[in-house]
Amino acid sequence: MTTTLSVIGVGYLGAVHAAAMAELGHDVIGLDIDADRIAALQAGIPPFHEPGFTEILQRGLDSGRLRFTTDYADLAHAEVHFLGLGTPQKADGLGADLSHLEAAVASLTEVLPVREGAPTLVVGKSTVPAGTARRLAERLAPVDGAYLLWNPEFLREGFAVKDTLEPDRLVYGVHEPGTPAAEQAVAQLDAVYARILEREAPRLVMGYEAAELVKASANAFLATKISFINAVSEMCEATGADVTDVARAIGMDERIGGKFLRAGVGFGGGCLPKDIRAFMASAEENGVGEALSFLREVDAVNERRRTRVVDLAAEMLGDLEGRRITVLGAAFKPNSDDTRDSPALDVACRLRAAGALVTVTDPEALGNAERSLGDLVQLVPGTDEALHGAELTVLLTEWDEFKDLDPVRTASLVSAPRMLDGRNVLTPQEWREAGWEIRSLGRAAVPQTKAPQASLLVGV
């Protein structure tokens, strides 16, 4: 059954959701106050890099099922309104800034109701502190027939299209589960997700606060798991153990699992860092700050990994002043152009602050890197060009083209074969056999097995 939907806020989350809903056969209108973004999307130009997004965006536009606007009046006849607004960290604290979300709800209430008494469903997708949905529901209460349901997203950048169309679960947060109004809202959202539910995706219905906490808890747990293995990597470096051996062994325990146990420079992006801080702030506001105090150390461990990369670079080069360093990666993770709180860019800035001459390359994220860094570091689009003359190469975003570098050929491009693998994705023995000095986070230093073979090729 086709439903007329709106998606308010077409940043990364909202734009993907809007195009995916059109892909499912619904009539969708996406709204944003950023006129340039709306114009780009309406022209089929994606404002970010996400595998598969360009294709579903174009199909939606070509079919006529998808369009974009800046005018709330265009949304009035929609049956379901999704809220996909960002909730960034507050400028003056750890909590989430809900101003964009609150403004959107206020603007939406001004154009509702129009549907002659038919129920209108408003569905929150944003990551918010517990209690937010209940407060927004109160603001919608005067709107005849409006019902707020909270449906948190669980998207992974680089896999967002798949995660939207083939989610591993759907969570519905409702006011008073089991009541007729809640059951009607659930049935209405089930109709939107009918094709997903036909594939037997699990669907869980719970109260508002539980749904909000599912998302916050999931991100906090992932961040904790990442920082745990990075804390263990500090012990491994101190004792001479190899963190990859430790991670592989403990990951075989089904109670632990191997995912998110790769030691490295840590997490970044627009979600995990700000979400765990917002979770801590929310706990303080609810009088249980001590319960989540461990997340401060999770955050601190993550910060230390960036410092450790700079320290290792100094160990490998001595004084960093004037030394030529190439950083492989600008995005916070591969298959994305997102540079928000990117460990790669943070380390690049720290190396530059220490006096190094830093070159950064990335397959997709250099545009965003330039907007955030300006000319602080040199940004070079081609890997070969970026490597030319490097005295130290630092791998910080695990793009396939970086993981697949041939150590012998790469040695012919740099001025000195030194590699710092900040993501533990290279095979150290292979690089040492090609003459490289290679260091990795969580692995003890091991001397090269033989002299650099490629030294005679430098400058060819």
C-alpha positions as CSV (number, residue, x, y, z in Angstrom):
1,M,0.0,0.0,0.0
2,T,1.4,3.4,-1.0
3,T,1.5,6.0,1.8
4,T,2.2,9.7,1.4
5,L,5.2,10.5,3.6
6,S,7.3,13.5,4.5
7,V,10.8,13.5,5.9
8,I,11.8,16.6,7.7
9,G,15.5,17.2,7.8
10,V,17.3,15.7,4.8
11,G,20.9,15.5,6.1
12,Y,22.6,12.2,6.0
13,L,19.9,10.3,8.0
14,G,16.9,12.0,6.4
15,A,18.0,12.0,2.8
16,V,18.7,8.3,2.9
17,H,15.4,7.6,4.6
18,A,13.5,9.6,2.1
19,A,15.0,7.9,-0.9
20,A,14.6,4.5,0.7
21,M,10.9,5.1,1.5
22,A,10.4,6.0,-2.2
23,E,12.3,2.8,-3.1
24,L,9.7,0.9,-1.1
25,G,6.9,2.5,-3.3
26,H,5.7,5.4,-1.1
27,D,5.2,9.0,-2.3
28,V,7.8,11.0,-0.4
29,I,8.5,14.7,0.1
30,G,11.7,15.7,1.9
31,L,12.0,19.1,3.6
32,D,15.0,21.1,4.8
33,I,15.6,24.8,5.5
34,D,18.9,24.5,3.6
35,A,17.8,25.7,0.1
36,D,21.1,24.7,-1.6
37,R,20.9,21.1,-0.2
38,I,17.3,20.9,-1.4
39,A,18.2,22.1,-4.9
40,A,21.0,19.6,-5.1
41,L,18.8,16.7,-4.0
42,Q,16.0,17.7,-6.4
43,A,18.6,17.7,-9.2
44,G,19.8,14.2,-8.2
45,I,23.1,15.4,-6.8
46,P,23.9,13.7,-3.5
47,P,25.4,16.1,-0.9
48,F,27.5,13.3,0.7
49,H,29.1,10.0,-0.3
50,E,27.2,6.9,0.6
51,P,27.3,3.7,-1.5
52,G,24.0,3.0,-3.3
53,F,22.4,6.3,-2.3
54,T,22.8,8.0,-5.7
55,E,21.0,5.2,-7.4
56,I,18.0,5.1,-5.2
57,L,17.8,8.9,-5.2
58,Q,17.7,9.0,-8.9
59,R,15.2,6.2,-9.2
60,G,12.9,8.0,-6.7
61,L,13.1,11.3,-8.7
62,D,12.6,9.6,-12.1
63,S,9.6,7.7,-10.8
64,G,8.0,10.9,-9.5
65,R,7.7,9.3,-6.0
66,L,10.3,11.6,-4.5
67,R,10.6,15.3,-4.4
68,F,12.1,18.0,-2.1
69,T,10.9,21.3,-0.7
70,T,11.7,24.1,1.8
71,D,8.1,24.9,2.4
72,Y,6.2,23.2,5.4
73,A,2.9,23.9,3.7
74,D,3.8,21.3,1.1
75,L,3.8,18.6,3.8
76,A,0.3,19.3,5.1
77,H,-1.5,16.4,3.3
78,A,1.1,13.7,4.3
79,E,-0.2,10.8,6.3
80,V,3.2,10.2,8.1
81,H,5.9,12.7,9.0
82,F,9.4,11.4,9.8
83,L,11.7,13.7,11.9
84,G,15.3,13.2,10.8
85,L,16.9,16.3,12.3
86,G,20.4,16.3,13.7
87,T,21.0,16.5,17.5
88,P,24.6,17.7,17.7
89,Q,26.5,18.2,21.0
90,K,25.7,21.5,22.7
91,A,28.4,24.2,22.3
92,D,28.5,24.8,26.0
93,G,28.2,21.3,27.4
94,L,28.0,17.5,26.8
95,G,24.2,17.4,26.2
96,A,22.4,17.1,22.9
97,D,21.2,20.3,21.1
98,L,17.6,19.6,20.4
99,S,16.8,23.0,18.9
100,H,16.5,21.8,15.3
101,L,14.2,19.1,16.3
102,E,12.0,21.4,18.4
103,A,11.8,24.0,15.7
104,A,10.7,21.4,13.2
105,V,7.9,20.1,15.4
106,A,6.8,23.7,16.0
107,S,6.7,24.4,12.2
108,L,4.9,21.2,11.5
109,T,2.1,21.9,14.0
110,E,1.4,25.1,12.2
111,V,0.3,23.2,9.0
112,L,-1.6,20.4,10.7
113,P,-4.2,19.1,10.7
114,V,-5.5,19.2,7.1
115,R,-6.6,15.6,6.6
116,E,-10.2,16.0,7.8
117,G,-9.9,14.1,11.1
118,A,-7.8,11.2,9.7
119,P,-4.9,10.2,12.0
120,T,-1.6,11.8,11.3
121,L,1.5,10.0,12.5
122,V,4.7,11.9,13.4
123,V,7.7,9.6,13.7
124,G,10.9,10.5,15.4
125,K,14.1,9.1,13.9
126,S,16.7,11.3,15.6
127,T,19.0,10.2,18.5
128,V,17.7,12.0,21.6
129,P,17.9,11.9,25.4
130,A,15.3,9.9,27.2
131,G,12.2,12.0,27.9
132,T,12.4,14.0,24.6
133,A,9.6,12.1,22.8
134,R,7.2,12.6,25.7
135,R,7.9,16.3,25.7
136,L,7.4,16.5,22.0
137,A,4.2,14.5,22.2
138,E,2.8,17.1,24.6
139,R,3.5,19.8,22.0
140,L,1.6,17.8,19.4
141,A,-1.3,17.0,21.7
142,P,-3.4,20.1,20.6
143,V,-3.2,18.9,17.0
144,D,-6.3,16.9,16.3
145,G,-5.5,13.3,15.3
146,A,-1.7,13.6,15.6
147,Y,0.2,10.8,17.3
148,L,4.0,10.8,18.0
149,L,5.9,7.5,17.7
150,W,9.6,7.1,18.2
151,N,11.5,4.9,15.7
152,P,15.2,5.3,16.2
153,E,17.6,4.6,13.3
154,F,20.5,2.2,13.5
155,L,22.4,3.2,10.3
156,R,26.0,2.5,9.7
157,E,27.7,5.0,7.4
158,G,28.9,3.1,4.4
159,F,25.9,0.7,4.7
160,A,23.1,3.1,5.3
161,V,21.0,2.2,2.3
162,K,21.1,-1.5,3.2
163,D,20.5,-0.8,6.9
164,T,17.3,1.2,6.0
165,L,15.9,-1.3,3.5
166,E,17.0,-4.4,5.4
167,P,17.2,-3.4,9.0
168,D,18.2,-6.0,11.7
169,R,15.3,-4.7,13.8
170,L,12.6,-2.1,14.0
171,V,12.0,-0.4,17.3
172,Y,8.7,1.5,17.9
173,G,8.4,3.8,21.0
174,V,4.8,4.6,21.8
175,H,2.8,6.4,24.5
176,E,1.2,3.7,26.7
177,P,1.8,0.5,24.8
178,G,-1.3,-1.6,24.2
179,T,-3.8,1.3,24.2
180,P,-6.0,1.7,21.2
181,A,-4.2,4.9,20.1
182,A,-0.8,3.1,20.3
183,E,-2.1,0.1,18.4
184,Q,-3.5,2.3,15.7
185,A,-0.1,4.1,15.4
186,V,1.8,0.8,15.3
187,A,-0.5,-0.4,12.5
188,Q,0.0,2.8,10.6
189,L,3.8,2.5,10.7
190,D,3.6,-1.2,10.0
191,A,1.9,-0.3,6.7
192,V,4.8,2.0,5.8
193,Y,7.3,-0.8,6.6
194,A,5.2,-3.6,5.1
195,R,7.8,-4.7,2.6
196,I,10.5,-4.8,5.3
197,L,8.3,-6.7,7.7
198,E,7.4,-9.2,5.0
199,R,11.1,-10.2,5.2
200,E,10.5,-11.0,8.9
201,A,12.6,-8.2,10.3
202,P,12.0,-8.2,14.1
203,R,9.7,-5.4,15.3
204,L,9.7,-4.4,19.0
205,V,7.1,-2.1,20.5
206,M,7.9,-0.4,23.8
207,G,7.5,2.9,25.7
208,Y,9.0,6.2,24.5
209,E,11.9,6.2,27.0
210,A,12.8,2.6,26.3
211,A,13.0,3.3,22.6
212,E,15.2,6.3,23.2
213,L,17.5,4.4,25.5
214,V,17.8,1.5,23.0
215,K,19.6,3.8,20.6
216,A,21.7,5.6,23.3
217,S,22.6,2.3,24.9
218,A,23.6,0.6,21.6
219,N,26.0,3.4,20.7
220,A,27.4,3.5,24.3
221,F,28.0,-0.2,24.2
222,L,29.8,-0.1,20.8
223,A,32.0,2.8,22.0
224,T,32.8,0.9,25.1
225,K,33.8,-2.2,23.2
226,I,36.1,-0.2,20.9
227,S,37.7,1.6,23.8
228,F,38.1,-1.7,25.8
229,I,40.2,-3.3,23.1
230,N,42.2,0.0,22.7
231,A,42.8,0.0,26.5
232,V,44.0,-3.6,26.2
233,S,46.3,-2.5,23.3
234,E,48.0,-0.1,25.7
235,M,48.8,-3.2,27.9
236,C,50.0,-5.1,24.9
237,E,52.4,-2.4,23.9
238,A,53.7,-2.2,27.5
239,T,54.2,-6.0,27.8
240,G,55.2,-6.9,24.2
241,A,52.0,-8.8,23.4
242,D,50.2,-8.5,20.1
243,V,46.7,-7.1,20.5
244,T,45.5,-8.8,17.4
245,D,46.2,-12.2,19.0
246,V,44.4,-11.2,22.1
247,A,41.4,-9.8,20.2
248,R,41.1,-12.9,18.0
249,A,41.1,-15.2,21.0
250,I,38.7,-13.3,23.2
251,G,36.4,-12.7,20.2
252,M,35.9,-16.5,19.9
253,D,33.9,-16.4,23.1
254,E,30.3,-16.2,21.9
255,R,29.5,-14.0,24.9
256,I,31.9,-11.4,23.6
257,G,32.1,-11.8,19.8
258,G,34.8,-10.5,17.5
259,K,33.1,-7.4,16.1
260,F,34.4,-4.0,17.1
261,L,37.5,-5.6,18.7
262,R,40.1,-4.2,16.2
263,A,42.5,-2.0,18.1
264,G,43.5,1.2,16.5
265,V,43.2,5.0,16.5
266,G,39.6,4.8,17.9
267,F,36.1,6.0,16.9
268,G,34.9,9.3,15.5
269,G,32.2,10.6,13.3
270,G,28.9,12.4,13.9
271,C,27.3,9.8,16.2
272,L,29.4,7.8,18.7
273,P,31.4,10.7,20.3
274,K,28.5,13.1,20.8
275,D,26.0,10.3,21.6
276,I,28.0,8.9,24.5
277,R,28.5,12.4,25.9
278,A,24.8,13.2,25.6
279,F,24.1,9.9,27.4
280,M,26.3,10.9,30.2
281,A,24.6,14.3,30.4
282,S,21.2,12.8,30.4
283,A,22.2,10.4,33.2
284,E,23.3,13.4,35.3
285,E,20.0,15.2,34.6
286,N,18.1,12.1,35.8
287,G,20.2,11.8,38.9
288,V,22.1,8.7,38.0
289,G,25.3,10.2,36.7
290,E,27.5,7.7,38.6
291,A,25.9,4.8,36.8
292,L,27.4,6.0,33.4
293,S,30.5,7.6,34.8
294,F,32.6,4.8,33.1
295,L,31.8,6.4,29.8
296,R,34.1,9.3,30.7
297,E,37.0,6.8,30.6
298,V,35.6,5.3,27.3
299,D,35.9,8.8,25.9
300,A,39.3,9.4,27.4
301,V,40.7,6.1,26.1
302,N,39.5,7.1,22.6
303,E,41.3,10.5,23.0
304,R,44.5,8.8,24.1
305,R,44.7,6.7,21.0
306,R,45.1,9.8,18.9
307,T,47.8,11.1,21.1
308,R,49.5,7.7,20.9
309,V,49.7,7.9,17.1
310,V,51.6,11.2,17.4
311,D,53.9,9.8,20.1
312,L,54.7,6.8,17.9
313,A,55.4,9.1,14.9
314,A,57.9,11.0,17.1
315,E,59.5,7.7,18.2
316,M,59.9,6.7,14.6
317,L,61.2,10.1,13.3
318,G,62.7,11.8,16.4
319,D,62.0,15.5,16.2
320,L,58.8,16.0,14.0
321,E,59.8,19.6,13.1
322,G,60.0,19.8,9.3
323,R,59.6,16.1,8.7
324,R,57.4,15.1,5.7
325,I,54.5,12.9,6.8
326,T,51.7,11.5,4.6
327,V,48.4,10.6,6.3
328,L,46.3,8.0,4.4
329,G,42.7,8.9,5.2
330,A,40.5,12.0,6.0
331,A,37.1,10.4,6.6
332,F,36.3,9.0,10.0
333,K,35.7,5.6,8.4
334,P,35.9,4.0,4.9
335,N,33.0,4.3,2.3
336,S,32.1,7.7,3.7
337,D,33.1,11.3,3.1
338,D,32.2,12.3,6.7
339,T,35.0,14.1,8.5
340,R,33.1,15.0,11.6
341,D,35.4,14.3,14.6
342,S,37.6,12.2,12.3
343,P,40.6,10.6,14.1
344,A,42.5,10.9,10.9
345,L,42.1,14.6,10.6
346,D,42.6,15.2,14.3
347,V,46.0,13.3,14.1
348,A,47.0,15.2,11.0
349,C,46.3,18.5,12.8
350,R,48.3,17.3,15.8
351,L,51.2,16.3,13.7
352,R,51.1,19.7,12.0
353,A,51.0,21.4,15.3
354,A,54.2,19.5,16.2
355,G,55.9,21.0,13.2
356,A,55.6,18.2,10.7
357,L,54.8,19.0,7.0
358,V,51.6,17.0,6.6
359,T,50.0,15.7,3.4
360,V,46.6,14.1,3.6
361,T,44.8,11.9,0.9
362,D,41.4,10.3,0.8
363,P,39.3,8.8,-2.0
364,E,36.1,10.8,-1.1
365,A,36.6,13.1,1.9
366,L,39.0,15.8,0.7
367,G,36.3,18.3,0.0
368,N,35.0,18.1,3.6
369,A,38.5,18.1,4.9
370,E,39.3,21.3,3.0
371,R,36.2,23.0,4.4
372,S,37.2,22.1,8.0
373,L,41.0,22.5,7.8
374,G,41.6,25.1,5.0
375,D,45.3,25.1,4.1
376,L,46.5,23.8,7.5
377,V,47.7,20.7,5.7
378,Q,48.3,19.8,2.1
379,L,45.4,17.8,0.6
380,V,46.3,15.6,-2.4
381,P,43.7,13.5,-4.3
382,G,46.0,10.8,-5.6
383,T,47.6,8.2,-3.3
384,D,50.8,8.0,-5.4
385,E,51.3,11.7,-5.4
386,A,50.6,12.0,-1.7
387,L,53.2,9.4,-0.9
388,H,55.9,11.0,-2.9
389,G,58.8,12.1,-0.7
390,A,57.1,10.9,2.6
391,E,59.5,10.2,5.5
392,L,56.6,8.5,7.4
393,T,53.3,7.2,6.1
394,V,50.4,7.0,8.6
395,L,47.4,4.9,7.7
396,L,44.3,6.2,9.6
397,T,41.3,5.3,7.5
398,E,41.0,1.7,6.3
399,W,40.0,2.3,2.7
400,D,40.5,-0.8,0.5
401,E,43.0,1.0,-1.7
402,F,45.2,1.7,1.4
403,K,44.8,-1.8,2.8
404,D,45.8,-3.2,-0.6
405,L,48.9,-1.1,-1.1
406,D,51.9,-3.2,-2.4
407,P,54.7,-2.6,0.0
408,V,57.5,-3.0,-2.6
409,R,55.9,-0.6,-5.1
410,T,55.0,1.8,-2.3
411,A,58.6,1.9,-1.1
412,S,59.5,3.3,-4.5
413,L,57.3,6.3,-4.0
414,V,58.4,7.4,-0.5
415,S,61.7,8.9,0.6
416,A,61.9,6.6,3.6
417,P,60.0,3.3,4.1
418,R,58.4,3.9,7.5
419,M,54.7,2.9,8.1
420,L,52.5,3.6,11.1
421,D,49.4,1.4,10.8
422,G,46.8,3.2,12.9
423,R,44.1,0.7,12.1
424,N,45.9,-2.7,12.3
425,V,44.9,-3.6,8.8
426,L,48.3,-4.3,7.2
427,T,50.4,-7.5,7.6
428,P,53.5,-6.4,9.4
429,Q,55.7,-9.3,8.3
430,E,54.9,-8.6,4.6
431,W,55.9,-5.0,5.0
432,R,59.0,-5.8,7.0
433,E,60.1,-8.3,4.3
434,A,59.8,-5.4,1.8
435,G,62.2,-3.4,3.9
436,W,59.8,-1.2,5.9
437,E,59.9,-0.1,9.5
438,I,56.3,-0.6,10.5
439,R,54.7,0.1,13.8
440,S,51.1,-0.6,14.8
441,L,49.0,0.3,17.8
442,G,48.9,-2.5,20.3
443,R,51.9,-4.3,18.8
444,A,55.5,-4.2,20.0
445,A,58.2,-2.7,17.8
446,V,60.0,-5.4,15.7
447,P,63.1,-4.6,13.7
448,Q,63.1,-4.9,9.9
449,T,64.1,-8.3,8.6
450,K,66.4,-6.8,6.0
451,A,67.5,-3.6,4.5
452,P,65.1,-1.6,2.3
453,Q,65.0,-3.1,-1.2
454,A,63.4,-0.1,-2.8
455,S,66.0,2.5,-1.7
456,L,67.7,2.5,-5.1
457,L,64.3,3.3,-6.8
458,V,63.7,6.5,-4.9
459,G,63.4,9.4,-7.4
460,V,62.9,7.1,-10.4
